[in-house]
Amino acid sequence: MMRLTLASAVHCYQALAHPVRLRILAALRDGRLCVGELQEMSGLAFSTVSRHVAELEHAGLVEQSKEGRWVWCQLTVEPAMRGILECIWRQLAADPTLARDRRRMQRLRAARRGSGCGVPAGPCLDDFAPVAHNAAPVPEEIE
């Protein structure tokens, strides 16, 4: 089991201190998603989502892999990081935004065709309007 150093713990907790990154991590709880699906969930620009995913990867919380034209993200398998995430899930269990995101991602996963990403082609675009249309927009200072 990997033990966190002070520096790696600080980087991990800094990465966790952002609502969009917490939403991404929560969405990945049920399995891997492509960056396009995370973009669809968040309603943010693809480049913004990619930047958040890269920060989570650098902190050791997410792993990325490229398959064909898709970049897939999944939670790390590192036990120390998984323990931190499980603590967060317990604390945020009743959060309505995370519950809504989870339902949307479950539907998006179910709508996938083959092994490809569920976005941007196919019926999922009609079914999954960006969250920003259904909720208050994320203030620019936290994007």
Secondary structure, DSSP 8 states (H G I E B T S, - for coil): -----HHHHHHHHHHHSSHHHHHHHHHHTTS-EEHHHHHHHH-S-HHHHHHHHHHHHHTTSEEEEEETTEEEEEE---HHHHHHHHHHHHHTTT-HHHHHHHHHHHHHHHH--TTS-SSSSSTHHHH---GGGTS----GGG-
